[in-house]
Amino acid sequence: MLKLKEKIKNLFTNELPADLIESNQTRQVIEAAFSYVNPVKPKKPSLIHVSNEVAKSLGISLEETKSKEFLNVFTGNTVLENSKPYAMAYAGHQFGNWAGQLGDGRAITLFEAIHNNKCTMFQLKGAGKTPYSRRGDGLAVLRSSIREHLCSEAMYNLGVPTTRSLALFLSGDEVLRDVLYNGNEAYEKGAIVCRTAPSFIRFGNFELFTSREDVKNLQLLTDYTIKHYYPEIQSEGKEKYLEFFEAVADKTREMIVHWQRVGFVHGVMNTDNMSIHGITIDYGPYGWLEDYNPNWTPNTTDNEHKRYRFGNQPQVAQWNLLQLANALFPLIEEVKPLEKILNNFPIKYEADYIQMMHNKLGLKISNEATKNIIYLLTENLELTETDMTIFFRNLSHVSKEDSVENAFEKIKEAFYSIDEVKDATYDTWMYWFTLYIDQLKLENQLDSERKKAMNLVNPKYVLRNYMAQLAIDDADKNDYNLLNELYEILLKPYEEQPQFEKWFAKRPEWAKNKVGCSALSCSS
């Protein structure tokens, strides 16, 4: 028996207004934070992979994860007696445009449970239609589910704030999808991910009520969120809501700095995909930078305007916070204090970014000279295709006693084509290494200490797009060995793990323009 059953709470549904209509039909849901809806029963569910670390943190034993009850509960086949599943109502801005009501179109929250004084929401992604599914079927396919399951845990172990993934299942159903939205529909294996978070409340939850001038429920939701997730806020009235907004802005900024640190591109930073906890949610068309390219986006839908490109993520975060500020405005009714918080966002971000880059470079001193080293480096990395992960990881091998030529030799593996690094480009790198090594000599730090510190922030292994695709290709043939191997690697991304050295490598040429490796759609 799942001991978790004894720890179930239904805080969200007990304290916030429910949709009065309980039929599962696509519609506009008025004056409600959620709609009750049961998951569709999958045809023949089977377990592919469990994150034992997540299970343990939630009070679920290894033995329990192997049980029939675990399989049935976390695929939606069994609804626990003291729970009542639901889908959240929210709205949002998508690609900068108001989209109106959105909601959980293919996600159903089973329940909340408390373990070690921490409350966690358990949510199924791909468990069937809800009143918010619009034209969708509410299901998910194996490829996107593998990507979400692996990436959630990869991000967590990289130290990036994120939702977690408890388990990945096959549903036993076939799901019709058009991968690139080009009219080529095909059936794919259906899958379900059970993901967890403190909550799945988004900026869009607040936007929905404000867009409908439903200030009463806006206040209910905001008070609920502060009470359960920001208990340190003890002020009252307008000040309480301002403190809440500033706290969300700070957490969002911290998350974005981590994204930039590891080269992660979310791909679809709509306001309905922004968490009030400052955690990464909704792993759709995401990707990691292979070569350092601030203009890269993994989302085929965003190819033309590149709104969600790597280099624009901080600016989009600020824009999304502006929409949250607009949503909270009816509770505050003052523009200037909200503007102050928004205007401080890029200032605080720049300071955090500079500190983060100092850490990646192993520099303790911070002054105009070191800032110049940072900015010159980002320019250099764009001169030719340069693998971001390999460059920063190998930079830790550089010694203050190295010549600039020796230093260059230690990082040249990061270049996709060393032949392109010649003449002016080579001279530019020689100049940068001169500045860098001179700075290392000024700092009172042993090379060994610096290397250790750098290797704590510059991962050796990330979930490169082609790695995930290879695991998906094998899984389509019922071979999950590579999925399991990647999961094990990504548990310890900062460690050397010599047995997995083959994955510390540049993107292969075949993956440069392959669907699933270079670009993805929002198709589930």
N, C-alpha and C positions, 0 to 999 in steps of 0.2 A: 504493500500500500504506500502511496506517495505521502510522506509526512507533511509535505507542503500543503496538503488539504487543510491541515489544522491551523495554518498561518494565513489563510486567505482573508483579505480585507477588500472592501468595495468602496473606497473613499471617494473616488471620482463620481461614481454613479449615485452614491448616497447624498452627496453634498451639492451636486449641480443638477440643473433641470434636464429631464429626459424628453425625448421626442414622444409625443402622446400617441402617434400612429406607430403601430408595431408591425405592420406589413412590410415586407422587404421589397419595396418597389422604388425605383429611381425617382426622386422628387426633390423639391426645395423643402428643407427642414427649417421650420420657424421656431424661434424662442427656445432653442434646445442646444445643449452642449454635446449631445450624443444621441444615437439611436440604438436600441437593443436589436441585436441580430445574431443568430447562431451561425457558426461556420458550416459550410457545406461538407457533408461526409465524403471523404475521398474514397475512391473505388477500392484500391488495394494499397494502403500506405505501408511504407517500409523505411527504416532508419538508415541513412547514409553515414552520418557523422555526428558525434556529440562533442561539444567543447567541455571536457571534464573540468577544466579550471572554472568555467562559468557555473557549471552545475554545483561544484563544491562551494563556491562563493554564495550560492543561493540556498544551500542546505539540502541539496539533492545528492544522494549517494551514488556511487558508481553502479552498485547493484540495482538501484531504482531506475537508472537510465536504460537498463537492459530489459526492463519489465514491459509487459503488454500494456499496462496502464499508462506508462510514460508515453508509449507510442500513440495510444488512443487519445490521451488528453492533449498532447502537443501537435496533433494533426487535425484536431477538431472533431474526431470521431466520438469522443465522450465529453460532455459538458459536466463539470463537477457540480455536485448538488448545491453547494453554497456560493456558486458564482453565477453571473448572468452576463455573457459576452456582449460587447457593444462596439460600434464604430463611432469615432469622433467626428464632430462637425467643425469645419474650419473653411476659411476662404483663402485668397492669396493673390499676389502679383506673380505672374509667370512671364519670364523674359521681359520684365519691365512693364507689363500691361496688366490691368486689373482683370481677373478671371472670374470673380464672383465666388459663389459657393463651390468648394472642392470636396473636402472631407476624405475620410479613409475609404478609398475606392476598392482597395484590395488588401486592407489590413483590418484585423478584428482583434480587439483586446480581450483576452480571456478573463483576467482578474489581476488584482494586485496582491502581493504576499509580503509579509514582514519576516525578515531573518536577520539576526544580530542587530536589531533596532533600525534596520534599513528597509524602506518600502520600495518594492520593485514592481513595475508593470510587465506582464507577460503578454506578448502580442504575436499573432500569427500573420505572416505575410503570404498571400496567395491562397487564402482559405475561403474564397467565394465572394459573391456579390453582396453589396450593401446598398442602402439608399443613396450612397454617394458615388456609385460606380459609373455613373453617366453612361457612356456607350461601351464600357468595358465589361469583362466577365468576372473580374475580381480574382482571377487565378494568376499564378506565376509559373515560369518555366525553369527548367533545371539550370540553364546557363546563368541567368541573372541571380538565381538563388545561391549557386556556388559562389558567385562573385560577392554577394552580400555576406554570406557566412564567413568566407575567408578574410574579406577585407575588414569586417568588424573586429575580428580578433587580431589581425595584423596591426590595425591602428591602435588598439588598446595596448599591445605590447611595445609599440613605438612610443608610447606615452602621449598619444593624441586623444583628447576627450571624444568619446564615442558611445553609441549604443553597443550592446554586446549581442552575440548570437549563441543561443543555447544549443540548438540542434538543427540539422538539415535532413529533410525527408523527401522521398519520392511520394507522390500522391497516388500513382497508379493510373492517372488519367492522362489523356492526350490533350494538348492545348494548342489552338490555332493562333499563330503569330506571323506578322509581317515584319521581319527583323529590321529592314531599312526603310519601311514605309514606301516601298516602290511597287506594290501590287503583287509581290511574290510571297503569298501566304503559304505556310507549311505547318504541319503538326509537329509539336515538340513534346518532350516529356514534361509533365507537370510536376511541380515541387512546392514544398512549403518550408519556410524558415520560421523558427520561433526565436524572436528577438526580444531583448529586455532593455529597460532604461528606468531611471527614477520616474519619468513620465514621458509621454509622447506629445506633450503640449507644445504647440508651435506659435510663431508670430501670427499665423493665419487664424488661430482660434480667437484671438482678440480682434483681428480685422473683421471677422464675420459679424460680430455683434455691433461693432461701430458702424459698419456699412449699412446696417439696418436700423440704426439709431436706437438700438436696444441697450440703453445705458444700464438698466437694472441688471441684466445678465452679464454685461461687461464687467460691472463691479463685483458681482458674485464670483466670476471666474478669476479676476485679478486678486481678490481677497483670498480665495481658495489657494491660488498658486503661491502667494506670499506666505500664507499660514503653514503650508506643508513643505515648501521648498526653499523659502528664504526667511526662516524663523528669526534670523538675526535682525531683521528689520522690525523695529519696535515703535517707530513713529506713527503718527496718525494723519488722517486727511490727505491733502495733496502731497505733502512731504513723503508719505509712505509710498505713493505711486511713483514719485520721482526717484526715490532710492531704489525701487524695484527696477525701473528702466535703466538706471545707471549700472546696477549690478548685472543685468542681462547684457548691456553693452560691453562691460568689462570681460565677462565670460566669453562673449562672442569674439572679442579682440584676441584673447588668449588662444582660442581655438584656431583662428586664422593664422596666427604666428606659427603655430605648430604645423599647420598645413604647408606653409611656405618653407618651413625648416626641412621637411622630409620630401617636398616636391609633389604633394598630393593636389589633384585638381578634382573638385567635387562634380563639376559638369552641369549641375542644374540647381543653382542657388536661388530658387524661387522662395518667396517668403513663407510658403507652406512647407518648405524643407529646412526651415531655420528653427532650431530648438531654443526654448527659453532657458535651458540648462547650459547652453554653450557647448553642446555635444554634437558630433557629426551624426546626422540621421539621413536615411533614405539613400542607400548606395545604388544609384542607377548607372548612368553613363559616366562613371568616374574613371580616373586614370592617374598613373604616376608619370612625371616627366622622365623620359629616357634621356634625350639630349636637353640641355637647359634652354628652354624656349618660352619666354613669358607670354607669347601669343598663342600657345597651344591650348586647345580645348578638346576633350575627348568626345564631345557631344555633337553628333552629325546635325542635329536640329539647330545648333548654334554656329554652324560652319561659316555662315555669311557675316554675321555681326560680331561673333566671338565675345559676346557679353561676359561669358563665364570663363574666359581664359585665365590661365594661372596668374599672370601679372595683375589682373583686374579684381582678384578675389577680395582684397581689403576694401576697395572702393564699393564693390557690390554689397559687402557686409554693412558698410555705413549707409548705403541707400536703403537696404532692407530695414535697418534700425530706424531710419526716418519713417518708414511705413508703420513700424511698431509704435513710434512716437505719435503718429497721427491717430493710431487706434486707441492709444491711452489718453489722448488729449481731452476727451469729455470728462475724465476723472480729475484732470489737473487744471485745465482751462487757462493755462499760462504758456505762452510760446517761448519766452526767453530762457527759462531754466532748462527746457527741453533742447533748445538750440545750443545752449552751452555744453550740454553733455555730448551732443552730436558733433559740435565743432572740436571738442577735445579728443574725439575718437582718432582722427588721423595723427594728431600730435602724440598721443599715447602709443599709437601703433608704431609710429616711426621710431620712438625710443625703444620699444620692445623689439622691433625688427633689428635695429642696430645691435642691441645686446645679444640677440639670438645669433646674428652673424659673427659677432666677436667670439661667441662660444664655438661656432662651427669652425672658425679659423684658429682657435686656441689662443686668442689674444686676451690678455687681462687688462691692459691699459686701453683706455678709451679717450681718444682725442681727435682732432681734425685729421691728423695723419692716418690714424687707423680707419676713420670713416672713408677717407680717400682710397685706402687699400680695398675696402669693401665695394665701393662703387666702381672702381676700375676692374675688380674681379668680375662683377656681374656683366660688365661690358665685354670683357675678354671671353667669358663663357659662351657668348652669342656669336663670336667671330666665325666659329665652325662648329659642327655637331660635337658636343662635349657631354659625355654622360655625367649627369649631376651626382648620382649616388657614388659612382666609382671615383670621381674627382675628389670629393670631400673626404671619402674614406681613406684614399691613398695619400692625401695631403698630410695626414698625421705622421707619415713616414719621413717627412722632410725634417732635417736637422738644422739647427742654427749654424752648424759648421759646414753645411753643404755649399758647394758653389751653385750658382743659378742654373748651370747646365745639368748638374747632378739632380737638383730639385725637379727640373723639368722632366728628366728621365723617369722619376718616381711617379709622375702623374700622367705620363703620355698615353698609358693604357686607356685612359678615359676618352681619348679622341676616336671618333668613328672612322676618320681617315687621316692618318698622320701625314699623308702626302699634302693635305690641304694646309697644314701648319708650316708655312714657309715664308721666307722674306719678311714682309712687314708684320704678319701675324706672329711669327716666331720672335721677332724683335719686341713686339708688344708684351709677349709672355716673359721674355728675359727682363724687361723693365719691371713688370709686376713682381717677379720673384726677387728682384733686387730690393724692392721696397719691403716685401714680406720678410725676407731673411734679415734685413737690417732691423726690422721691428722686433723680430724674435730675439735678436742679440741685445736689444734694449730692455727686454723683460727678464725679470729675475725668476726664471722658471726652467726646470730641467726638461730636456726633450722628452724623457720618459713620462713625466707628470703631465706634460701638455698632450702627449699622444693618448694617454689614458682618458683624459678629460674630453678630448675631441671624439674619441670612439664611443663616448656615452651619449653624444647628440647627433653623430653622423652614422646612420645605420649601415651595416654591410649588406643586409638583405631587405628588400621591399617587395611587395606583391606586384612585380612588373606585369604589364598588361598581357604579354605573350605567355608568361608563366600560368596565369589564370586561364587563358584560352587553351593551353595544352591540357590542363586538368579537366576543363570542360569537354574537350574532344575525347579524352579517355573515359570520362564519366558517361558520355553518350553511348559508349560500348560496354557499360557496366563494370568498368575498371576504375576503382577509386584509390589505387595505390599512390598515384601522384598527388591527388587531393590530400591524402593523409600525410604525405611527405612534405608538401608545402606548408601545411598546418604546423607540423613539427618545427620546420625551419623558422617560421614567423613567430613562434613562441619566444625566440631569443634572437631578435634581429640585430642586436649590437655585439653579439659574440661571434668569434671567428668561425666556429663550426666547420672545421676543415673537411669533414665528410660530405659537406654540401657545397664545396668550393665552386662546383660547376655552375651554380646559380648566381655567383658573383661575376656577372658577365654582361656585356652590352647586349642590347636588343639585336637579335639576329636579323639579317637583311630581309628574310622572307616575311618577317613580322611588321616591316616598316609601313606597309599600306594594307595589311590584312584586316578585314572586318573582325572586330573583337579584340584586336591588338592595337590598332592605331586610332580607331574611332568606334563609337557605339551609339545606338539610338536609345530613346526612352522606352523602347519596347520591352515589356516584361518577359 
